[in-house]
């Protein structure tokens, strides 16, 4: 299974689907599309639509 990384275009915080984000209550292997639409970047408050996929 392919996991993506997505970077906030405002502050460069990276969400890694494989690792999740325990601090924000997101379990490992949680796909980006499964994160609620009202979720915001934990560092700067940017919306999900302000994230771009990181080429690996």
C-alpha positions as CSV (number, residue, x, y, z in Angstrom):
1,X,0.0,0.0,0.0
2,X,1.2,3.5,-0.9
3,X,1.2,6.1,1.8
4,X,1.5,9.8,1.0
5,X,3.1,12.8,2.7
6,X,1.4,16.2,2.5
7,X,3.1,19.5,3.3
8,X,1.3,22.6,4.6
9,X,2.0,25.4,2.1
10,X,1.9,28.0,4.9
11,X,4.3,26.6,7.5
12,X,5.8,23.4,5.9
13,X,4.4,21.1,8.6
14,X,4.3,17.6,7.0
15,X,1.6,14.9,7.5
16,X,2.8,11.4,6.8
17,X,-0.1,8.9,6.3
18,X,2.1,6.0,7.4
19,X,3.1,7.6,10.7
20,X,-0.2,9.5,11.4
21,X,0.1,12.2,14.1
22,X,-0.4,10.9,17.6
23,X,-0.2,14.4,19.1
24,X,-3.2,15.4,17.0
25,X,-5.1,12.1,17.7
26,X,-4.6,10.7,14.2
27,X,-3.7,7.0,14.2
28,X,-0.8,5.7,12.0
29,X,-1.8,4.6,8.5
30,X,-4.7,7.1,8.4
31,X,-5.3,8.2,4.8
32,X,-5.5,11.9,4.1
33,X,-9.0,11.6,2.7
34,X,-10.1,10.0,6.0
35,X,-9.1,13.0,8.1
36,X,-12.2,15.3,8.7
37,X,-12.6,18.2,6.3
38,X,-12.6,20.7,9.3
39,X,-9.2,19.5,10.5
40,X,-6.5,22.2,10.5
41,X,-2.7,22.2,10.5
42,X,-1.6,21.9,14.1
43,X,1.2,24.4,13.7
44,X,-0.5,27.3,11.8
45,X,-4.2,26.5,11.5
46,X,-4.3,26.2,7.7
47,X,-7.2,24.2,6.2
48,X,-6.7,20.8,4.5
49,X,-6.9,22.5,1.1
50,X,-3.7,24.4,1.8
51,X,-1.7,21.1,1.8
52,X,0.2,19.8,-1.2
53,X,1.4,16.2,-1.8
54,X,5.2,15.7,-1.3
55,X,6.9,13.8,-4.1
56,X,8.8,10.9,-2.6
